[in-house]
Amino acid sequence: MASTPFPGVSPRLEAFAFPSNTSLRFVLLLVSVLGASTFFFRTLPVGAVPDEACMQTSFQSAEAQIQGAMARLKTADPPVEMTSPVEAACMRPYVKALALRISVGMALLLVVSTVLFWLLPAWTLRRKGLVPLKGNQFPELRGHLDGLCREAGLLRQPRFMLAPFNPSPSGHVFGRTRRHWVALSGGLVKQFQSDRSLFDAVLRHELAHLRNADVGKAFFSVALWWGFLLVALLPYVLQGLTQAMKFAWPWTLHTAWRMVVLTGLVVLVRNSVLRVRELYADLRASELQGPEGALERVVAALPRPKGGRWRELLRNHPPPESRVRVLTGEQLLSRPAWGEAFAVGLLAMVAFADMDQFLMWLLAGTPLRNFTREGAALAFIPLAIGITGLGLWRTAFSASRRGESLRGVGPKLALCLGVGLVLGEFLSFDKALETTTIPLFARYVLGSLPWALVLVASLALLFQWMAVCALEWLAVVGASRARYLACAACLILASAALVAWLSELTLLRESVKALKERVGLGQLALLVGGHGFLTLSSSGLFLLATVVAWAFPWAARFWPQRSEAAATSSEPLVPPRPGRWQLDWRRGVIAGLVFCLVLLFVRLVLVSSVDEATRRTQLFVAVFFAGQVGFAAVLQAAAAALAAARAPRLGVLQGLFTASVSGALMTAGVLGLNLLFGGNADPAFAWLTLKFVLNLGAVLSLVAALGVCAVRGAGRAGSGP
């Protein structure tokens, strides 16, 4: 679809509508260094090793604990506490020593990186032989530079330096927080008289780095890389050589290839930070130059580096072709961040898996023992959602402005993030201990496949929901500051949902792993399925999530619509979405009334045909309650399918809304008829009934609505040319 024109608004400003890729990749670099360093520090020897007698006692305690876990799986309680108190008591001194070493190592890494970051400008000044550019020597040049700084909108001017013996017409900006320098080569100063447009193009690009506030990020990325080499990688290499000389080759090789992968990711992320900042600087500089600007000419004249795509990943500057494409209007900076999603998933999961084990050892036997996974997930999952979600909102902003769709973007991002999470767990230190042989590796892969499929499928639903929220809200708030509020709310909700889901999924997976050697496959499936059903049906968080799923995107219609006249000339506008989103509450009411009438008829039949003593037995009450819940869920699914089939768009969310309306009426019917026929409806029973009816109905309604929308989509594709 052709882009929608907006007078006075440059499409290039779309890249600055949300935090830049430079900032996101800088955060990703911090996560990568954190994850890789955690792995390296864990491989170093620790003096506080638990003794054999203590561990033998803990194994016996764990065996007794696992025997009781099968009984807990029959309820909605946490299925099994994976670490026994006895084992925790044995491991706690070791864990404390290990946690202290990792904390000291991380602190030392940050200190070394900060010191290097502080010293880099002085080293650059000395290495390049830079001298101050004095205004009394070059008054015309100095006045022109002051004008360029004002044009760039800089609140604080940098210090201009001169590299008199550098004949190339180039510039270089460097510095640290609130103190920056711009180096001008002797060849560039000559161009001030002979080719003023070329001089301005180079300076505008360098000053754009200051306007984009990426100089500190770039230099701290370099300093962080050197700190990582000195504090984390070098001790690991020395330790590996020591182990190799002691003939511990299998373990050394088993961890060495993981070291290569993690270090390579750190290098790639660091280089990506340095590359993408150049594209943003080109984009910013192109907005400042007039029709006589020479930035395109300067970029096109740059030398073409040799090598293919893989060599490009190792460079600190983007190829000239990419820079020219950005300057000519191609939206390279608004594309989905596939690589970032994969990398942040992998690196976050490396650290999550190790921290999860730490917290289980430290908190076993304490009141917080059932929240270890939530604590570990809270440390890293919001970062993963933040990086990928911001990229998704930026892509949605660009797509909305052009009237394009985001079809397939959410599931693809989910696939990249999910694959990264799965591979990140495999690269963690704990999985290195569990996969030391080929049979153990094959066993791990086969056991991880179901978990990986469930994880990717759930992430696909989550990211598709985020894409819908982005499109709906951006159509209302446009380029106003409210877009930040809407984006932040969406990311917080998505992070909370993923933290809760990943924690429950990991706990259930570990329980299955502990019990599968002691029970048959069929019994294990019944235990896990029953526990999952009870947990999901009685979860207040899942009930809240189903309501938020349709309520948050629907709430965009109540936000004051941003008029085109209210936007400034520097704000890109977003056209409204086609068609209003009308929630179908009528079908929900009809389904609820049908349920109440059928339930009333069944109640009357039971009163006349079943004696009171039988009706008061626990078995009859349980079966009758389950029948009411099951029938309500089926009717909710039918109403949701009809609503999704008739909805012009967003059929799944409209189906969930219809199911929520009908489920609320059905719950009221169950409670009202229960009172009418002599039963009770205390708050605890009312809350339990509401959760069971709405949660089970939401699951079936989601499946039904997804199926209907899939059939509609396939029909439209088949009828096309």
N, C-alpha and C positions, 0 to 999 in steps of 0.2 A: 504494500500500500504506500502511496506517495506520502511524503512528510507534509504536515500541516504548517502552512506559512504563518509567521507572526512578525509583523513589521517591527523593526527596531530591535529585534532580539537575535543574538547570534547563537546558532546551534552549538558552537564550540564551548559555550559556558555550561553545557550539560555535564561535562566531566567534573565540574566543581560544585555540582548540586549537593553532593554528599562527600564525606571525608575521602580523600584521594587514595588511590591504590598505593601511593608511596607510604602513607600512614599505615594502611592495613598490612602491607608487606613488612613494614618495620616492626609492627606488633608480632607478626608471624615469625620474624627473625628472633625476637626475644623468646617466643615459645619454642622455637627450634633449638636454640642454645640451651634453654632450660631442660627440654626433654633429653637432648643428647648428653648434656653434662650429668644429669641424674643417672643415666645408664653408665657413664664412664666412672663416676664416683662409687657406684655400687660394686664395680668389679674389683676395686682396691681392697686389700685385706683389712679386716677389723679384728682388734684384739679380743673383744668380749664375745667369744664363741660359746654357745650353750653346750653343757657337757652331755655325754651320751646317756647317763642314767636319768637325767631330767627329761630328755627327749623321749626315752622309752616310756616313762610314766605318762607323758603327754599323749603318746600314741594310743595307749590303753584308754585314757580318758576320752580321746577323740572317737575311738571305736564305739564306746558306750553312748556317746552323744549322737553319733550317726544312726544308731539303732533306734533312738527315739525320734529321729527326724521324720520318719515315714508317718508317724501318728500326727505330727504337726502339719504335714502336707495335706491332711484331710480337712483342714480348717483354713480360714483366711489369714492366719497368723504368718509371720515370716517363716519360710519353710525350714530353715536350719541355720544356726549360727556356725559359720564355717570354721571358726577358731575356738577351741576349748579354752576355758580359763587356765587350765594347767599348762597347755602349750603356750599361752600368752605369757604366763609367769616365767617360763623358760626363755622365751624369745625376747622379753621386754628389755633386758640389759643390752642384748645385741642390737635391737632396733633403736634404742636410745643412742648407742654409740654410732650407729650408722646414720641416724637422723642428724646427729651433731656434726658428723663429718660432711654430710651433704650440705648442711646449712653453712658451715664454715667455708666449704668449697665454693658455694654460690656467692657468698659475701666476698670472698677473695677475688672471684672472677669479676664481679661488678666493680670492686675497688680498682683492680688492675685496668679494667676497661675504661673507667672514669679518668684515671690518671693518664692513660694513653690519649684519651679524647681531649684532655686539657693540654697535652703537650704537642699534639699534632699540628696546630697552627704555627707554633714556633719552629717546629721541624720543617714545615713547608716554607716558611720565610727564609730559613737558613739554606735549605737545599736548593731552592730556585734563585738564590741571590737577589731577592727583591729589595727595592729601595722605595721610600715614600715618594709619591707623586705630589710635588709641592705646587701650590697654586701660583706663586710668584714666578715660577719658571714657565708654566704653561697656563696662563690666565684664560685664554679662550677655551682650551680643552677642559679646564676645571669648571668653567661656567656651564659648558655643554653637559658635562657629567652630572652636575647638580640638577639641570633640567630633566635629564633622563631619570634621575632618582625621584623627582616629583611626579613625573609622568607614570612611573611604576607604582606610585602610592606608598612609598616606603616611609615609615614613621621615624626611622633612625638610619642615617646615611652610613654606608660602610667606609672603611679606609681604603683609598685607592693606592695601589702599589704599582711599581714599574719593574718589568724584567727587561732591561735595556739590551741584553745580548741575545734575546730570543727573536729570530727573524720572522717566525711564522705569525700570521695575523690571528691571534687567538687570545682568549681571556680565560680566567679561572677564578671562581669564587670559593672561599673556604672560611673556616672560623668555628666558633663554638657559640654557646648561648649568649645572645645579646651583644656579641662582638664578632664582626665579620670584616673580611678583607676581600677586595677585588683586584686581581693581578692583571695588568695590561702588558702584553708583550711589546717589544720595540717595533715589530712589524705591524701590530695593530695600531699603534700610535701614528705610524706613517700613513695608514689608511684614513686617518681623520682628515687629512688634507686632500688625498687623492681620490678616495671613495667613501664619502661620508655615509651613504646608505649601508654599506657593508659594515662600517664601524658601529653604526647604530644597531644593526641586527645582532651583532655579537654581544654588545653591551646589554641590549634588551633581554637577550637570553640569559645572561649571567644574573642580571638584576631580578629576572623572573624567579630564579631559585630563591632569592631572599623574600620575594612577595609570596611565594608558595610555602615558605618556612620549612624547606626540606634540607637546608645545609647542615643543621645540627643532626638530623636523622641520618644523613649520608655519612658524616664523619664518625658518628657514634657507631654506625654499622661496621665501619672499618675497624674502629677500636675494639668493638665487641668481638669481632672475628679474631683479632690478635690476642685478646684476653682469653678467648676460648682455646686457642692453640696452646698458650703458655700454661694455663691453669688446669684445663681438663684433658686435652688431647695428649700433651706431652707426658704427664704422669701415667696415663693409660698405656701409651706405647712403651715406656720404660718398664712398667709392670708386666706387659705382655712379653717383652724380651726376657725378663727375669724368669717368668714361668716357662718360656720355651727352652731356656738353658737348663731348667730342671726337668725336662722331658715331659712337660704338660702340654704337648702339642695339640691334642684333640680339643681341650677346652679353649686354648688360645685361638685356634682357628675358628671354633664355634662362635666366639664373641668378636673376632676380628672382622668378619664380613659384615656383621651388624655395625661395627664401628665405621667401616667404609661407607655404608649406606647413610648413616646418620650424619657423618661429616660431609658427605656429598650434598645432602639436603641443606645443611647450613650454608655451604658455599653457593648453591643455586639460589637460595632465598636472599642471601646478601647481594649477589649480583643482580637479582631482579629488582631489589630496592634501588640500586644505583642506576639501572637502566630506565626504569619507569619514570624516575624524576626528570630525566632529560625530555621525555615526551610531554610531560606537564609543563615544563619550562618553555618548550617550543610553542605549546598551545597558548600559554599566557602571553608570550612575546608577540605572537601573531595577532593578538587582539589589540596591541598597542601600536603596531606599525601601520602606516597609511598605505595608499595604493603604490607609493614609490618604494615600499619596503623591500629589502633584499634577503629576508630570512630564508625564503625558499631557494634562492640562488646559492646562499652560503651552504645550506644543508645538502643540496644536490651536488655541490662540488666536493663534498667530503670523500675521502678514499673509501672504496668498497673493501671490507675485510674479506679475507679468504676463508673458505670452509663453509659447511652447511649449517643446518638448523642446530645441531648439537654443539657446534663450536660457538654459535651465537649465545647459547645459555651460559657459557663460561666468560663472556665479555662483560665489561662494566658499562658499555655504551650500546645503545640500540643501533641497528644498521641504518644507513641513510634512507633505505627504501621505506622502513617503518615511519621514520620521521617525516618524510615527504607525504605519506598517506595521511598522517595526522593533520598536517598543515593544509592538505587539500580537502579536509572535511570528513574523512572517513572516521567513524566512531570506534576506533580501536580501544579507547580507554573506557568505553561503556559496555564492552562485551562481558559476558558471564565469566567469572573467575574460576575456571575449571581447575587449573593447576593449584591455585591457592586453597580451594576446597579439599583437594586430595592431600596437600602437604599439611594443612592445619589438622585434618583428621588424624593423619599418621602420627604427627609429633605430639598432639595432645593425648592420644591414646597411649603412647609410650610412657609418658609421665603419669597418666591416670592409673594404669595397671600397677605400677610400682607404688604409688601413693595409696591405692586401695589396700594392698597387702600390709603396708605400714600401719594404716589405721586399724585394720583388723587385729593386728598384734597388740597395738597400744590400747585399744578400747575394749578388748574382750573382757567380759565380766563386769563391765560398767553400764550405767543406764544408756549410754550412747552407742552400745555395741551394734544396734540395728540400723544405724545411720552412717556407717563408714562409707558406703558407696555414694550416698548423697553428698557427703563431705568431699570425697575425692572428685566426684563429677562437678561439683560447684566450682572447683578450682580451675577447670580447664574447658568444660563444655560451653559455658557462656562465651569464652574466647572464640571457639570454633564457630558458634552460631553468629557471633558478632562479625567476624571476618567474612564469612560466606553470605550472611544476611545483608550486610551493607552493600556487598557487590551485587546481590540480587535486586535491592532497591534502586541502585544506580542504573542497572540495566532496565528495570521497570520504568524509571523516569524517562530514559531515552526512548523506550518503546512507546510509552504513553504519548509522548509529544509528537511522535510520528504516526500515531494511530495504529501501531503494530501490536501483535499479540506476543505473549510469552509462552506459547505452546511448546512443551517439551523442556523448557529451561529448568523448572523445578525438579523433575525427576532426574535429569542429567546431573545437576548439582548434588542431589541426594546420592546418586551412584558414586560420584567422585568422593564425597565426604565419607560415605559408608565403606568404600574400598579402603580409603585411608585409615579409618578406624580399625578395620579388621587387620590390615597389615601392621598397623602401629602396635596392636596388642601382641602380634607375633614377634615383633622386634624388641619387645620389652625384656627386661632382665629376668623376670620370673618365668616367662615362656622360654627363654634361653635355657633355664634349668630343666624345664619339662620336655624339651625336644632335642636332647643330646644325641639320640640315635635315630636312624631312619624309621624303624617301626614306631617309635614315639612320635616322630614328626607326622607320619601318615595318620596315626590315630588322632592327633590334634587337628589335622586338616579336616578329616571326616567329621569329627565332633563339632567343628566350628561352622560347617556349611549351613545347617538349619538356622543357627543364631545369626549368621551373616545375612541370609535371605530375609529373615524377619526384620533385622535392623535396617536393611536397605529399603524394604517395602514401607516401613514406618517413616523413615526419613523422606521418602518420596511424597507421602501424604502431607508431612509437615511442611516441606518446601513448596509444594503446590499451594497449600493454604497461605504461606507467606507471600507467594506471588500474587494470589488473589487480593490479599490485604493491601499489598503495595499498589496495585492497579486501582483499587477502589478509593483508597485514601488520597493518592496523588491526583486523581481526577477532581478532588474537592479542594485540597490545600494547595495544589500547584507548587510553585517555587517559593511560597511563603515559609517563614520560620517554623510554622506548624508541621512541616514535613519531618523535621527532626524529632518532634514529640511523637508523631505517629509511628515513625520508624523505630524509635526507642521502645515504645510500648509493644510493638510487634515482636521485636527481638527479645524483650524480657519475657513475654508470654511463651515464645518458642523455646527459649532456654529453659524455663521452668518445666515445660512439658517434656523436653528431651532429658533433663536431669532425672526427673521422676521415672520416666520410662526406661532409660538406660540402667538406672540403679535396680529397678525391679527385674529387668531382663537379665542383668549380670548375676543377681542373687539367685534367680531361678536356674540359670545355667550352671552355676557352681553347685547348687543342690543336686541337680541331675547328675553332674559329674561325680559327686560323692556317693550317690545311691545306686548308680547303674550297675555296679559290680555286685550288689547284694540282692537285687530284685530282678525279676524278669522284665522284658521289654514291655509286655502288655500291662503288667501291674504298674510299672513306672509311668507309662502313658496315662493310665487312669488317675494315678496320684497327682501327676503334674497338671493334667487337664482339669481335674476337680479343684485343685488349689487355684489354678488360674481363673476358673469360672467364678469361684467364691470371692476371690480377691477383686476381680473386675466388677462383679455385680454389686459388691458392698463398698466400693471405693467412693468416698465423697469427692476426691480429687478428680476422678474420671468424670463424675457428674458435672463438676465445675468446668472441666475441659470441653465437654460437649456443648455446654451453653456458650462458653467464650468463643468456640469455633465459629458459630454463626453470628454472635452478638457483636464481636469486634469489627468485622468488615461492614456489618449493617449499620454500626454506629456512625460511619462516615457520612451518612445521609443527613445527620443532625448537625454536622459542622457547618458554620456559615460558608456559603459558596464564595470563592475568590473571584471577583469580577476581573475581566481583562483590563479594564481601565485602571484598576487599583494597583496593577503591577508596574514596577519600575522598568526602565529600558534595559536594565542589566539582569532582569530575572526572566528566564525562559518559562513560557507558559505551557500548560498542559490542557488539552481539550477534554471536555466531559466525556464520560463513558456512554456508549450508546444504550438507551433504554434504562428506565429506572428499575431498581431491584425491589420488587413487590413481594413481601413474604406471604406465603400461602397459609394463612391461619385457618381458613374455612375448612379445608380438608382435615386439618388436625381436630377441629371441633366436631366434625361429622364422625371421624373415627372414634373419638372419645365418647360421643353419645351412643354410637352403635355398641361399643364395649359395655357401657353402663346398662343398656337395655338387655343385652345378652346375659350379662352377669345377674341382673335382677330376675330374669326368667330361670336361670340355673338355680339361683337361691330358692325360688318358689318351688321348683321341682324337688330339690333336695329336702326341703322342709316337709313336703308331703310324702316323700318316698323313703327317706332314711331316718331312723329313730335318733333321738337326741343323744343317747349314750354313744352311739357310733360316731356321730358328728363331733363329739368332744374328745375323741382319742387323738393322741399326738400324730399317729400315722395319717389319719384322715385330714387333720389340720394342715400337715406338711404337704400332702399331695394336693389338697385344694388350693393352698397358697401358691404352690409351684405352677398349677394349672392356670391360675389367674395371671401370674407373671408371664408365662409362656404365651398365652392367648393375647395379652396386651402387647407383647413384643412383636408378634406376628402382624397384628393390626397396625402398629406403628410403622413397621417395614412396608406394608402395603400402601399406607398413606404417604410415606416418604417417596416410594417409587412413583406414585401418581404425581406428586408435586414436582419431582425431578423431571418427569416426562413432559410436563406442561410448562416448565420454567423456560423462558427465553435464554437465560444464561445462569451460571452459578447454581446448577441443579442440585449438586451434592449438598451445599450449604442450605439451600431452601428445603431440601428433604429433611435435613437434621432439624431445622426449625419446626417443620410440620410435626415431626416425631416428638419433639419436646412439648409442643402444645397438646398433642393428643395424650402423651404420657402423663402430663400434669392432670388432665381431666380424668384419665383412667385411675390415677392414684386417688383422686378425690372420690371417685365412684367406689373404689374398693373400701376406703375408710368409711364413707357414708353408709353404704349398705351393710358393712360390718356392725356399725352402731345400730342401724335400723333393725337388724335381726338379733340383737341381744349381745353382740360382742363388744370389744373395747377398741379404742383408738388412741392409746397414750402416745406422747411425743416420740418415744424410742421406736415403737412399732410404726408410727407414721413415717419417720425418717428412714427406717429400714425399707419400708414398702416403696417409698419414693425412689430410693437408690436402686433397688432391684428393677423396678419397672422402667425407669428412664435409662439406666445403664445398659441393660440387656436390649431394650428397644433401640438405643443408639447404635449398638454394634450391628444388629440386623438391618437397621435403616441405612447405615453407612454402606454395608455390602450391597443392599438393594439399589440405593441411589447411584453408587459407582457402576453397578452393572447396567442400569438404564442409560446413564450418560455414555458409557463405553459403546453400547449398542447404537445410540444416536450418533455418536461420532463416527463409528464405522459406516453407518448408513449414509451420512453426508459425504464421507470420503469416497464411497462407492458410487454415488450419484454424480460425482464431479467429472470434469472432462479428463 
